[in-house]
Amino acid sequence: MPIIVNLDVMLARRKIRSRELAMRIELTEANVSLLKSGKVRGIRFDTLERICAVLDCQPGDILEYVPDSADDAQDARAAGRKSA
């Protein structure tokens, strides 16, 4: 999957446990665990906003795009040119 979730890294940097984050963003611990593991297909913007507020970070600190291959990166750039 080309989107990497670095939530565990940000939690460690901020010295915040998953349980505390879950309470503060009003999400279950199970859902925070799924986010940390990257086993989710998407995230709601309001959830991402709450995470960023608690961790005092930007969405790019949590989510990272890494193409599977050079072909994927080229396809993404081509799609960007078509929509512009």
PDB file of N, CA, C and O in Angstrom:
ATOM      1  N   MET A   1       0.851  -1.176   0.000  1.00  0.00           N
ATOM      2  CA  MET A   1       0.000   0.000   0.000  1.00  0.00           C
ATOM      3  C   MET A   1       0.895   1.238   0.000  1.00  0.00           C
ATOM      4  O   MET A   1       1.827   1.317   0.800  1.00  0.00           O
ATOM      5  N   PRO A   2       0.637   2.185  -0.862  1.00  0.00           N
ATOM      6  CA  PRO A   2       1.524   3.336  -0.976  1.00  0.00           C
ATOM      7  C   PRO A   2       1.365   4.392   0.122  1.00  0.00           C
ATOM      8  O   PRO A   2       2.190   5.303   0.198  1.00  0.00           O
ATOM      9  N   ILE A   3       0.347   4.306   0.968  1.00  0.00           N
ATOM     10  CA  ILE A   3       0.206   5.262   2.065  1.00  0.00           C
ATOM     11  C   ILE A   3       0.684   4.588   3.351  1.00  0.00           C
ATOM     12  O   ILE A   3       0.154   3.553   3.755  1.00  0.00           O
ATOM     13  N   ILE A   4       1.679   5.181   3.978  1.00  0.00           N
ATOM     14  CA  ILE A   4       2.236   4.657   5.220  1.00  0.00           C
ATOM     15  C   ILE A   4       1.708   5.511   6.370  1.00  0.00           C
ATOM     16  O   ILE A   4       1.735   6.739   6.301  1.00  0.00           O
ATOM     17  N   VAL A   5       1.229   4.855   7.427  1.00  0.00           N
ATOM     18  CA  VAL A   5       0.725   5.551   8.609  1.00  0.00           C
ATOM     19  C   VAL A   5       1.829   5.547   9.662  1.00  0.00           C
ATOM     20  O   VAL A   5       2.252   4.488  10.125  1.00  0.00           O
ATOM     21  N   ASN A   6       2.284   6.723  10.031  1.00  0.00           N
ATOM     22  CA  ASN A   6       3.360   6.878  11.017  1.00  0.00           C
ATOM     23  C   ASN A   6       2.830   7.328  12.373  1.00  0.00           C
ATOM     24  O   ASN A   6       3.518   8.042  13.103  1.00  0.00           O
ATOM     25  N   LEU A   7       1.620   6.919  12.711  1.00  0.00           N
ATOM     26  CA  LEU A   7       1.010   7.336  13.967  1.00  0.00           C
ATOM     27  C   LEU A   7       1.822   6.845  15.161  1.00  0.00           C
ATOM     28  O   LEU A   7       1.989   7.580  16.135  1.00  0.00           O
ATOM     29  N   ASP A   8       2.326   5.623  15.102  1.00  0.00           N
ATOM     30  CA  ASP A   8       3.113   5.093  16.215  1.00  0.00           C
ATOM     31  C   ASP A   8       4.378   5.919  16.456  1.00  0.00           C
ATOM     32  O   ASP A   8       4.804   6.093  17.598  1.00  0.00           O
ATOM     33  N   VAL A   9       4.969   6.422  15.383  1.00  0.00           N
ATOM     34  CA  VAL A   9       6.168   7.263  15.504  1.00  0.00           C
ATOM     35  C   VAL A   9       5.820   8.570  16.212  1.00  0.00           C
ATOM     36  O   VAL A   9       6.541   9.005  17.109  1.00  0.00           O
ATOM     37  N   MET A  10       4.710   9.195  15.805  1.00  0.00           N
ATOM     38  CA  MET A  10       4.313  10.467  16.422  1.00  0.00           C
ATOM     39  C   MET A  10       3.920  10.272  17.882  1.00  0.00           C
ATOM     40  O   MET A  10       4.215  11.121  18.723  1.00  0.00           O
ATOM     41  N   LEU A  11       3.260   9.166  18.187  1.00  0.00           N
ATOM     42  CA  LEU A  11       2.911   8.890  19.584  1.00  0.00           C
ATOM     43  C   LEU A  11       4.177   8.763  20.429  1.00  0.00           C
ATOM     44  O   LEU A  11       4.238   9.286  21.541  1.00  0.00           O
ATOM     45  N   ALA A  12       5.171   8.078  19.910  1.00  0.00           N
ATOM     46  CA  ALA A  12       6.429   7.919  20.648  1.00  0.00           C
ATOM     47  C   ALA A  12       7.127   9.268  20.826  1.00  0.00           C
ATOM     48  O   ALA A  12       7.647   9.560  21.903  1.00  0.00           O
ATOM     49  N   ARG A  13       7.141  10.080  19.786  1.00  0.00           N
ATOM     50  CA  ARG A  13       7.788  11.401  19.876  1.00  0.00           C
ATOM     51  C   ARG A  13       7.119  12.283  20.918  1.00  0.00           C
ATOM     52  O   ARG A  13       7.784  13.040  21.625  1.00  0.00           O
ATOM     53  N   ARG A  14       5.802  12.181  21.006  1.00  0.00           N
ATOM     54  CA  ARG A  14       5.045  13.022  21.938  1.00  0.00           C
ATOM     55  C   ARG A  14       4.875  12.364  23.305  1.00  0.00           C
ATOM     56  O   ARG A  14       4.307  12.955  24.223  1.00  0.00           O
ATOM     57  N   LYS A  15       5.377  11.129  23.430  1.00  0.00           N
ATOM     58  CA  LYS A  15       5.268  10.376  24.687  1.00  0.00           C
ATOM     59  C   LYS A  15       3.812  10.250  25.136  1.00  0.00           C
ATOM     60  O   LYS A  15       3.480  10.463  26.302  1.00  0.00           O
ATOM     61  N   ILE A  16       2.960   9.900  24.182  1.00  0.00           N
ATOM     62  CA  ILE A  16       1.538   9.699  24.453  1.00  0.00           C
ATOM     63  C   ILE A  16       1.204   8.249  24.135  1.00  0.00           C
ATOM     64  O   ILE A  16       1.600   7.728  23.092  1.00  0.00           O
ATOM     65  N   ARG A  17       0.484   7.609  25.025  1.00  0.00           N
ATOM     66  CA  ARG A  17       0.076   6.216  24.811  1.00  0.00           C
ATOM     67  C   ARG A  17      -1.176   6.170  23.937  1.00  0.00           C
ATOM     68  O   ARG A  17      -1.942   7.131  23.863  1.00  0.00           O
ATOM     69  N   SER A  18      -1.357   5.048  23.292  1.00  0.00           N
ATOM     70  CA  SER A  18      -2.527   4.855  22.427  1.00  0.00           C
ATOM     71  C   SER A  18      -3.821   5.060  23.196  1.00  0.00           C
ATOM     72  O   SER A  18      -4.768   5.660  22.686  1.00  0.00           O
ATOM     73  N   ARG A  19      -3.858   4.563  24.418  1.00  0.00           N
ATOM     74  CA  ARG A  19      -5.064   4.687  25.247  1.00  0.00           C
ATOM     75  C   ARG A  19      -5.413   6.155  25.494  1.00  0.00           C
ATOM     76  O   ARG A  19      -6.576   6.547  25.403  1.00  0.00           O
ATOM     77  N   GLU A  20      -4.400   6.960  25.805  1.00  0.00           N
ATOM     78  CA  GLU A  20      -4.642   8.386  26.043  1.00  0.00           C
ATOM     79  C   GLU A  20      -5.127   9.075  24.770  1.00  0.00           C
ATOM     80  O   GLU A  20      -6.064   9.872  24.810  1.00  0.00           O
ATOM     81  N   LEU A  21      -4.488   8.767  23.640  1.00  0.00           N
ATOM     82  CA  LEU A  21      -4.923   9.351  22.370  1.00  0.00           C
ATOM     83  C   LEU A  21      -6.369   8.977  22.088  1.00  0.00           C
ATOM     84  O   LEU A  21      -7.168   9.830  21.700  1.00  0.00           O
ATOM     85  N   ALA A  22      -6.708   7.714  22.278  1.00  0.00           N
ATOM     86  CA  ALA A  22      -8.072   7.248  22.024  1.00  0.00           C
ATOM     87  C   ALA A  22      -9.082   8.042  22.852  1.00  0.00           C
ATOM     88  O   ALA A  22     -10.115   8.473  22.337  1.00  0.00           O
ATOM     89  N   MET A  23      -8.780   8.232  24.132  1.00  0.00           N
ATOM     90  CA  MET A  23      -9.691   8.999  24.988  1.00  0.00           C
ATOM     91  C   MET A  23      -9.816  10.439  24.506  1.00  0.00           C
ATOM     92  O   MET A  23     -10.921  10.977  24.440  1.00  0.00           O
ATOM     93  N   ARG A  24      -8.691  11.064  24.170  1.00  0.00           N
ATOM     94  CA  ARG A  24      -8.695  12.481  23.812  1.00  0.00           C
ATOM     95  C   ARG A  24      -9.332  12.764  22.461  1.00  0.00           C
ATOM     96  O   ARG A  24      -9.849  13.860  22.244  1.00  0.00           O
ATOM     97  N   ILE A  25      -9.306  11.786  21.539  1.00  0.00           N
ATOM     98  CA  ILE A  25      -9.926  12.010  20.227  1.00  0.00           C
ATOM     99  C   ILE A  25     -11.272  11.306  20.111  1.00  0.00           C
ATOM    100  O   ILE A  25     -11.898  11.305  19.051  1.00  0.00           O
ATOM    101  N   GLU A  26     -11.709  10.701  21.225  1.00  0.00           N
ATOM    102  CA  GLU A  26     -13.011  10.032  21.287  1.00  0.00           C
ATOM    103  C   GLU A  26     -13.134   8.934  20.234  1.00  0.00           C
ATOM    104  O   GLU A  26     -14.092   8.886  19.462  1.00  0.00           O
ATOM    105  N   LEU A  27     -12.136   8.057  20.228  1.00  0.00           N
ATOM    106  CA  LEU A  27     -12.104   6.906  19.339  1.00  0.00           C
ATOM    107  C   LEU A  27     -11.809   5.692  20.212  1.00  0.00           C
ATOM    108  O   LEU A  27     -11.205   5.829  21.276  1.00  0.00           O
ATOM    109  N   THR A  28     -12.223   4.517  19.781  1.00  0.00           N
ATOM    110  CA  THR A  28     -11.927   3.329  20.574  1.00  0.00           C
ATOM    111  C   THR A  28     -10.445   2.988  20.460  1.00  0.00           C
ATOM    112  O   THR A  28      -9.785   3.333  19.479  1.00  0.00           O
ATOM    113  N   GLU A  29      -9.939   2.306  21.477  1.00  0.00           N
ATOM    114  CA  GLU A  29      -8.542   1.864  21.430  1.00  0.00           C
ATOM    115  C   GLU A  29      -8.314   0.919  20.257  1.00  0.00           C
ATOM    116  O   GLU A  29      -7.243   0.917  19.650  1.00  0.00           O
ATOM    117  N   ALA A  30      -9.324   0.117  19.944  1.00  0.00           N
ATOM    118  CA  ALA A  30      -9.213  -0.813  18.816  1.00  0.00           C
ATOM    119  C   ALA A  30      -9.032  -0.055  17.505  1.00  0.00           C
ATOM    120  O   ALA A  30      -8.228  -0.455  16.663  1.00  0.00           O
ATOM    121  N   ASN A  31      -9.770   1.030  17.329  1.00  0.00           N
ATOM    122  CA  ASN A  31      -9.636   1.814  16.095  1.00  0.00           C
ATOM    123  C   ASN A  31      -8.291   2.535  16.026  1.00  0.00           C
ATOM    124  O   ASN A  31      -7.715   2.658  14.945  1.00  0.00           O
ATOM    125  N   VAL A  32      -7.791   3.005  17.146  1.00  0.00           N
ATOM    126  CA  VAL A  32      -6.464   3.619  17.162  1.00  0.00           C
ATOM    127  C   VAL A  32      -5.421   2.568  16.800  1.00  0.00           C
ATOM    128  O   VAL A  32      -4.479   2.850  16.059  1.00  0.00           O
ATOM    129  N   SER A  33      -5.591   1.362  17.322  1.00  0.00           N
ATOM    130  CA  SER A  33      -4.669   0.275  16.998  1.00  0.00           C
ATOM    131  C   SER A  33      -4.685  -0.041  15.504  1.00  0.00           C
ATOM    132  O   SER A  33      -3.635  -0.267  14.903  1.00  0.00           O
ATOM    133  N   LEU A  34      -5.872  -0.056  14.910  1.00  0.00           N
ATOM    134  CA  LEU A  34      -5.979  -0.294  13.468  1.00  0.00           C
ATOM    135  C   LEU A  34      -5.295   0.821  12.678  1.00  0.00           C
ATOM    136  O   LEU A  34      -4.622   0.557  11.681  1.00  0.00           O
ATOM    137  N   LEU A  35      -5.469   2.056  13.120  1.00  0.00           N
ATOM    138  CA  LEU A  35      -4.796   3.180  12.454  1.00  0.00           C
ATOM    139  C   LEU A  35      -3.282   3.033  12.544  1.00  0.00           C
ATOM    140  O   LEU A  35      -2.573   3.219  11.555  1.00  0.00           O
ATOM    141  N   LYS A  36      -2.792   2.696  13.738  1.00  0.00           N
ATOM    142  CA  LYS A  36      -1.349   2.545  13.933  1.00  0.00           C
ATOM    143  C   LYS A  36      -0.767   1.460  13.039  1.00  0.00           C
ATOM    144  O   LYS A  36       0.347   1.592  12.532  1.00  0.00           O
ATOM    145  N   SER A  37      -1.523   0.394  12.851  1.00  0.00           N
ATOM    146  CA  SER A  37      -1.017  -0.733  12.061  1.00  0.00           C
ATOM    147  C   SER A  37      -1.167  -0.507  10.565  1.00  0.00           C
ATOM    148  O   SER A  37      -0.607  -1.254   9.762  1.00  0.00           O
ATOM    149  N   GLY A  38      -1.926   0.526  10.186  1.00  0.00           N
ATOM    150  CA  GLY A  38      -2.139   0.798   8.767  1.00  0.00           C
ATOM    151  C   GLY A  38      -3.172  -0.111   8.135  1.00  0.00           C
ATOM    152  O   GLY A  38      -3.256  -0.193   6.909  1.00  0.00           O
ATOM    153  N   LYS A  39      -3.958  -0.794   8.947  1.00  0.00           N
ATOM    154  CA  LYS A  39      -4.948  -1.743   8.439  1.00  0.00           C
ATOM    155  C   LYS A  39      -6.305  -1.094   8.189  1.00  0.00           C
ATOM    156  O   LYS A  39      -7.343  -1.744   8.321  1.00  0.00           O
ATOM    157  N   VAL A  40      -6.297   0.159   7.834  1.00  0.00           N
ATOM    158  CA  VAL A  40      -7.539   0.861   7.512  1.00  0.00           C
ATOM    159  C   VAL A  40      -7.492   1.301   6.057  1.00  0.00           C
ATOM    160  O   VAL A  40      -6.417   1.525   5.500  1.00  0.00           O
ATOM    161  N   ARG A  41      -8.649   1.422   5.454  1.00  0.00           N
ATOM    162  CA  ARG A  41      -8.723   1.842   4.053  1.00  0.00           C
ATOM    163  C   ARG A  41      -8.820   3.357   3.925  1.00  0.00           C
ATOM    164  O   ARG A  41      -8.594   3.909   2.848  1.00  0.00           O
ATOM    165  N   GLY A  42      -9.151   4.019   5.011  1.00  0.00           N
ATOM    166  CA  GLY A  42      -9.290   5.465   4.961  1.00  0.00           C
ATOM    167  C   GLY A  42      -9.413   6.034   6.363  1.00  0.00           C
ATOM    168  O   GLY A  42      -9.518   5.300   7.346  1.00  0.00           O
ATOM    169  N   ILE A  43      -9.398   7.357   6.431  1.00  0.00           N
ATOM    170  CA  ILE A  43      -9.558   8.052   7.705  1.00  0.00           C
ATOM    171  C   ILE A  43     -10.387   9.304   7.445  1.00  0.00           C
ATOM    172  O   ILE A  43     -10.174  10.010   6.460  1.00  0.00           O
ATOM    173  N   ARG A  44     -11.320   9.566   8.329  1.00  0.00           N
ATOM    174  CA  ARG A  44     -12.153  10.764   8.189  1.00  0.00           C
ATOM    175  C   ARG A  44     -11.307  11.996   8.508  1.00  0.00           C
ATOM    176  O   ARG A  44     -10.440  11.964   9.381  1.00  0.00           O
ATOM    177  N   PHE A  45     -11.576  13.071   7.786  1.00  0.00           N
ATOM    178  CA  PHE A  45     -10.822  14.301   8.018  1.00  0.00           C
ATOM    179  C   PHE A  45     -10.995  14.804   9.446  1.00  0.00           C
ATOM    180  O   PHE A  45     -10.040  15.317  10.029  1.00  0.00           O
ATOM    181  N   ASP A  46     -12.185  14.673  10.025  1.00  0.00           N
ATOM    182  CA  ASP A  46     -12.371  15.158  11.393  1.00  0.00           C
ATOM    183  C   ASP A  46     -11.551  14.331  12.386  1.00  0.00           C
ATOM    184  O   ASP A  46     -11.068  14.868  13.383  1.00  0.00           O
ATOM    185  N   THR A  47     -11.391  13.041  12.127  1.00  0.00           N
ATOM    186  CA  THR A  47     -10.541  12.205  12.978  1.00  0.00           C
ATOM    187  C   THR A  47      -9.085  12.621  12.830  1.00  0.00           C
ATOM    188  O   THR A  47      -8.369  12.750  13.823  1.00  0.00           O
ATOM    189  N   LEU A  48      -8.648  12.831  11.599  1.00  0.00           N
ATOM    190  CA  LEU A  48      -7.276  13.277  11.345  1.00  0.00           C
ATOM    191  C   LEU A  48      -7.025  14.633  12.002  1.00  0.00           C
ATOM    192  O   LEU A  48      -5.953  14.870  12.559  1.00  0.00           O
ATOM    193  N   GLU A  49      -8.008  15.511  11.937  1.00  0.00           N
ATOM    194  CA  GLU A  49      -7.886  16.834  12.559  1.00  0.00           C
ATOM    195  C   GLU A  49      -7.709  16.712  14.072  1.00  0.00           C
ATOM    196  O   GLU A  49      -6.870  17.396  14.659  1.00  0.00           O
ATOM    197  N   ARG A  50      -8.498  15.840  14.702  1.00  0.00           N
ATOM    198  CA  ARG A  50      -8.390  15.660  16.158  1.00  0.00           C
ATOM    199  C   ARG A  50      -7.034  15.064  16.539  1.00  0.00           C
ATOM    200  O   ARG A  50      -6.429  15.469  17.531  1.00  0.00           O
ATOM    201  N   ILE A  51      -6.563  14.098  15.746  1.00  0.00           N
ATOM    202  CA  ILE A  51      -5.249  13.501  16.011  1.00  0.00           C
ATOM    203  C   ILE A  51      -4.165  14.571  15.924  1.00  0.00           C
ATOM    204  O   ILE A  51      -3.302  14.661  16.797  1.00  0.00           O
ATOM    205  N   CYS A  52      -4.213  15.376  14.874  1.00  0.00           N
ATOM    206  CA  CYS A  52      -3.212  16.435  14.694  1.00  0.00           C
ATOM    207  C   CYS A  52      -3.266  17.455  15.827  1.00  0.00           C
ATOM    208  O   CYS A  52      -2.226  17.949  16.263  1.00  0.00           O
ATOM    209  N   ALA A  53      -4.458  17.772  16.305  1.00  0.00           N
ATOM    210  CA  ALA A  53      -4.593  18.733  17.400  1.00  0.00           C
ATOM    211  C   ALA A  53      -3.963  18.182  18.679  1.00  0.00           C
ATOM    212  O   ALA A  53      -3.240  18.897  19.373  1.00  0.00           O
ATOM    213  N   VAL A  54      -4.233  16.924  18.988  1.00  0.00           N
ATOM    214  CA  VAL A  54      -3.695  16.314  20.207  1.00  0.00           C
ATOM    215  C   VAL A  54      -2.178  16.155  20.117  1.00  0.00           C
ATOM    216  O   VAL A  54      -1.466  16.411  21.088  1.00  0.00           O
ATOM    217  N   LEU A  55      -1.688  15.732  18.954  1.00  0.00           N
ATOM    218  CA  LEU A  55      -0.254  15.471  18.798  1.00  0.00           C
ATOM    219  C   LEU A  55       0.530  16.709  18.355  1.00  0.00           C
ATOM    220  O   LEU A  55       1.752  16.657  18.212  1.00  0.00           O
ATOM    221  N   ASP A  56      -0.178  17.822  18.140  1.00  0.00           N
ATOM    222  CA  ASP A  56       0.452  19.069  17.696  1.00  0.00           C
ATOM    223  C   ASP A  56       1.353  18.812  16.490  1.00  0.00           C
ATOM    224  O   ASP A  56       2.558  19.060  16.518  1.00  0.00           O
ATOM    225  N   CYS A  57       0.716  18.302  15.425  1.00  0.00           N
ATOM    226  CA  CYS A  57       1.472  17.967  14.218  1.00  0.00           C
ATOM    227  C   CYS A  57       0.627  18.249  12.976  1.00  0.00           C
ATOM    228  O   CYS A  57      -0.522  18.675  13.084  1.00  0.00           O
ATOM    229  N   GLN A  58       1.186  18.016  11.831  1.00  0.00           N
ATOM    230  CA  GLN A  58       0.506  18.178  10.552  1.00  0.00           C
ATOM    231  C   GLN A  58       0.138  16.800  10.003  1.00  0.00           C
ATOM    232  O   GLN A  58       0.769  15.808  10.369  1.00  0.00           O
ATOM    233  N   PRO A  59      -0.880  16.718   9.125  1.00  0.00           N
ATOM    234  CA  PRO A  59      -1.243  15.426   8.536  1.00  0.00           C
ATOM    235  C   PRO A  59      -0.057  14.716   7.876  1.00  0.00           C
ATOM    236  O   PRO A  59       0.029  13.488   7.916  1.00  0.00           O
ATOM    237  N   GLY A  60       0.840  15.469   7.280  1.00  0.00           N
ATOM    238  CA  GLY A  60       2.012  14.878   6.643  1.00  0.00           C
ATOM    239  C   GLY A  60       2.990  14.240   7.621  1.00  0.00           C
ATOM    240  O   GLY A  60       3.845  13.450   7.222  1.00  0.00           O
ATOM    241  N   ASP A  61       2.864  14.581   8.901  1.00  0.00           N
ATOM    242  CA  ASP A  61       3.693  13.931   9.920  1.00  0.00           C
ATOM    243  C   ASP A  61       3.173  12.531  10.230  1.00  0.00           C
ATOM    244  O   ASP A  61       3.910  11.683  10.732  1.00  0.00           O
ATOM    245  N   ILE A  62       1.898  12.296   9.925  1.00  0.00           N
ATOM    246  CA  ILE A  62       1.252  11.018  10.235  1.00  0.00           C
ATOM    247  C   ILE A  62       1.136  10.137   8.999  1.00  0.00           C
ATOM    248  O   ILE A  62       1.329   8.923   9.073  1.00  0.00           O
ATOM    249  N   LEU A  63       0.820  10.753   7.862  1.00  0.00           N
ATOM    250  CA  LEU A  63       0.611  10.005   6.623  1.00  0.00           C
ATOM    251  C   LEU A  63       1.732  10.305   5.641  1.00  0.00           C
ATOM    252  O   LEU A  63       2.149  11.453   5.484  1.00  0.00           O
ATOM    253  N   GLU A  64       2.209   9.262   4.987  1.00  0.00           N
ATOM    254  CA  GLU A  64       3.313   9.404   4.035  1.00  0.00           C
ATOM    255  C   GLU A  64       2.996   8.599   2.780  1.00  0.00           C
ATOM    256  O   GLU A  64       2.587   7.441   2.867  1.00  0.00           O
ATOM    257  N   TYR A  65       3.183   9.208   1.621  1.00  0.00           N
ATOM    258  CA  TYR A  65       2.968   8.518   0.348  1.00  0.00           C
ATOM    259  C   TYR A  65       4.288   7.922  -0.119  1.00  0.00           C
ATOM    260  O   TYR A  65       5.280   8.632  -0.281  1.00  0.00           O
ATOM    261  N   VAL A  66       4.290   6.615  -0.333  1.00  0.00           N
ATOM    262  CA  VAL A  66       5.461   5.911  -0.850  1.00  0.00           C
ATOM    263  C   VAL A  66       4.978   5.030  -1.994  1.00  0.00           C
ATOM    264  O   VAL A  66       4.265   4.054  -1.758  1.00  0.00           O
ATOM    265  N   PRO A  67       5.351   5.356  -3.228  1.00  0.00           N
ATOM    266  CA  PRO A  67       4.889   4.548  -4.362  1.00  0.00           C
ATOM    267  C   PRO A  67       5.395   3.113  -4.259  1.00  0.00           C
ATOM    268  O   PRO A  67       6.501   2.861  -3.781  1.00  0.00           O
ATOM    269  N   ASP A  68       4.556   2.172  -4.720  1.00  0.00           N
ATOM    270  CA  ASP A  68       4.949   0.762  -4.737  1.00  0.00           C
ATOM    271  C   ASP A  68       6.112   0.537  -5.684  1.00  0.00           C
ATOM    272  O   ASP A  68       6.993  -0.282  -5.422  1.00  0.00           O
ATOM    273  N   SER A  69       6.106   1.275  -6.792  1.00  0.00           N
ATOM    274  CA  SER A  69       7.164   1.110  -7.789  1.00  0.00           C
ATOM    275  C   SER A  69       7.323   2.410  -8.560  1.00  0.00           C
ATOM    276  O   SER A  69       6.555   3.352  -8.367  1.00  0.00           O
ATOM    277  N   ALA A  70       8.306   2.460  -9.421  1.00  0.00           N
ATOM    278  CA  ALA A  70       8.520   3.647 -10.252  1.00  0.00           C
ATOM    279  C   ALA A  70       7.338   3.868 -11.182  1.00  0.00           C
ATOM    280  O   ALA A  70       7.002   5.011 -11.491  1.00  0.00           O
ATOM    281  N   ASP A  71       6.695   2.778 -11.640  1.00  0.00           N
ATOM    282  CA  ASP A  71       5.531   2.902 -12.517  1.00  0.00           C
ATOM    283  C   ASP A  71       4.393   3.628 -11.817  1.00  0.00           C
ATOM    284  O   ASP A  71       3.720   4.456 -12.430  1.00  0.00           O
ATOM    285  N   ASP A  72       4.166   3.326 -10.526  1.00  0.00           N
ATOM    286  CA  ASP A  72       3.112   3.994  -9.771  1.00  0.00           C
ATOM    287  C   ASP A  72       3.385   5.487  -9.653  1.00  0.00           C
ATOM    288  O   ASP A  72       2.470   6.299  -9.798  1.00  0.00           O
ATOM    289  N   ALA A  73       4.622   5.851  -9.393  1.00  0.00           N
ATOM    290  CA  ALA A  73       4.980   7.266  -9.275  1.00  0.00           C
ATOM    291  C   ALA A  73       4.758   7.979 -10.599  1.00  0.00           C
ATOM    292  O   ALA A  73       4.257   9.103 -10.631  1.00  0.00           O
ATOM    293  N   GLN A  74       5.131   7.326 -11.688  1.00  0.00           N
ATOM    294  CA  GLN A  74       4.944   7.923 -13.010  1.00  0.00           C
ATOM    295  C   GLN A  74       3.454   8.060 -13.318  1.00  0.00           C
ATOM    296  O   GLN A  74       3.029   9.084 -13.853  1.00  0.00           O
ATOM    297  N   ASP A  75       2.653   7.040 -12.988  1.00  0.00           N
ATOM    298  CA  ASP A  75       1.209   7.106 -13.204  1.00  0.00           C
ATOM    299  C   ASP A  75       0.587   8.236 -12.392  1.00  0.00           C
ATOM    300  O   ASP A  75      -0.293   8.939 -12.888  1.00  0.00           O
ATOM    301  N   ALA A  76       1.033   8.419 -11.152  1.00  0.00           N
ATOM    302  CA  ALA A  76       0.497   9.475 -10.299  1.00  0.00           C
ATOM    303  C   ALA A  76       0.820  10.848 -10.872  1.00  0.00           C
ATOM    304  O   ALA A  76      -0.031  11.737 -10.877  1.00  0.00           O
ATOM    305  N   ARG A  77       2.044  11.025 -11.354  1.00  0.00           N
ATOM    306  CA  ARG A  77       2.416  12.312 -11.951  1.00  0.00           C
ATOM    307  C   ARG A  77       1.600  12.566 -13.212  1.00  0.00           C
ATOM    308  O   ARG A  77       1.161  13.692 -13.442  1.00  0.00           O
ATOM    309  N   ALA A  78       1.390  11.540 -14.030  1.00  0.00           N
ATOM    310  CA  ALA A  78       0.612  11.686 -15.263  1.00  0.00           C
ATOM    311  C   ALA A  78      -0.834  12.041 -14.935  1.00  0.00           C
ATOM    312  O   ALA A  78      -1.430  12.877 -15.614  1.00  0.00           O
ATOM    313  N   ALA A  79      -1.401  11.428 -13.917  1.00  0.00           N
ATOM    314  CA  ALA A  79      -2.777  11.729 -13.520  1.00  0.00           C
ATOM    315  C   ALA A  79      -2.886  13.169 -13.046  1.00  0.00           C
ATOM    316  O   ALA A  79      -3.886  13.835 -13.313  1.00  0.00           O
ATOM    317  N   GLY A  80      -1.873  13.655 -12.349  1.00  0.00           N
ATOM    318  CA  GLY A  80      -1.862  15.043 -11.890  1.00  0.00           C
ATOM    319  C   GLY A  80      -1.839  16.020 -13.041  1.00  0.00           C
ATOM    320  O   GLY A  80      -2.485  17.066 -12.978  1.00  0.00           O
ATOM    321  N   ARG A  81      -1.118  15.705 -14.076  1.00  0.00           N
ATOM    322  CA  ARG A  81      -1.061  16.590 -15.246  1.00  0.00           C
ATOM    323  C   ARG A  81      -2.396  16.595 -15.976  1.00  0.00           C
ATOM    324  O   ARG A  81      -2.800  17.631 -16.504  1.00  0.00           O
ATOM    325  N   LYS A  82      -3.086  15.466 -16.017  1.00  0.00           N
ATOM    326  CA  LYS A  82      -4.373  15.389 -16.711  1.00  0.00           C
ATOM    327  C   LYS A  82      -5.436  16.209 -16.002  1.00  0.00           C
ATOM    328  O   LYS A  82      -6.291  16.813 -16.649  1.00  0.00           O
ATOM    329  N   SER A  83      -5.388  16.234 -14.664  1.00  0.00           N
ATOM    330  CA  SER A  83      -6.420  16.940 -13.920  1.00  0.00           C
ATOM    331  C   SER A  83      -6.137  18.429 -13.815  1.00  0.00           C
ATOM    332  O   SER A  83      -7.024  19.194 -13.436  1.00  0.00           O
ATOM    333  N   ALA A  84      -4.949  18.852 -14.134  1.00  0.00           N
ATOM    334  CA  ALA A  84      -4.583  20.270 -13.993  1.00  0.00           C
ATOM    335  C   ALA A  84      -5.127  21.108 -15.119  1.00  0.00           C
ATOM    336  O   ALA A  84      -4.909  22.319 -15.149  1.00  0.00           O
TER     337      ALA A  84
END
